[in-house]
Each structure stands twice: as structure tokens, then as C-alpha cells.
Amino acid sequence: MDGADETMDKAVIEAADIKRILEYLPHRYPFLMIDRVVDIDNDSSGVGIKNVTINEPQFQGHFPGEPVMPGVLLIEGMAQTAGVLCVVAQGGDAPSLVYFMTIDKAKFRRPVVPGDVVRYHMTKERHRGNVWRFHGEAIVDGTVVAQADVSAMIVRE
């Protein structure tokens, strides 16, 4: 393999734009909670990025006049980031199904509002068979706004 091919392969492994995320995950609007994933280190770690905008449907009711990103959607963004890492580690072969298994030690430290850019820092804690466990931190402007440990089972048909 020449140097150009190695550079292209490495770039694919280190980052996933929205087009690649749509190939890897079954989620679609309005439930896709990440815009890109960067700093991918196989399934060991990576950072999902979500640009929070007032145009998102959850802000119509959570809460009118005081829009706050629901904590459960922050956890979902963590899980989707981890899902991308798992698919990358398996060579980009998207799974048939992903079952959320656990959410542990979830903490919400500060509200996330439209205009924020959330960075989901995900680190693999364990991988056995078709089950992965990750620790995640949602960070806005250098401040941890939420954190949780999540695990999921990947099923292939």
C-alpha cells in the first residue's frame, strides 16, 4: 500500500462525518444525536460532536421559553458515539440490531441549551463477545455537563 492509501485509510478510522454515521447507525432524524465523530481510536475511544440548535423538536415542549436538552438525549448521544466506535472496530460492517443493556452512574451537572456544542468523550471499559461497555462524559466548553456508563449488545443476522 502506498502512502496516499495509508493516509486515506487512517482518516476513515480517525473520524466519521454525518454520511458515514448514517451508514453505521440505524438512527435518523429526529433521533440522530450526533453530527460527527472525531479522534477515533478503533473501539478504545472517540469523541462524538452534537451541535444543539433551537430547531430540534424536543425544544417545543422541553421547555417552552426555557429550552433545555433532555438528559436522556444526552445519554443517547453517548450511546450513539459508542455505537460508531464499535462499528469502526468491526471494519465498518454495520450491525443488524443494537440492544441498549445498561445505563449506570448517570449524572447531570449542568443544563445543555441551544447554541451549545456537546462533545461526547467515550472510552471503552470492556468488550466481551458481542457486548461493549463504555464510560462517557458530555462536555460543553470544557465543562462536564453529564456522565454515564453505558453498555450494549450488538447482534448480527
Summary of the structure (lengths in Angstrom):
residues: 157
radius of gyration: 15.7
end to end distance: 32.5
largest distance: 56.3
contacts: 466
relative contact order: 0.19
helix: 27%
strand: 39%
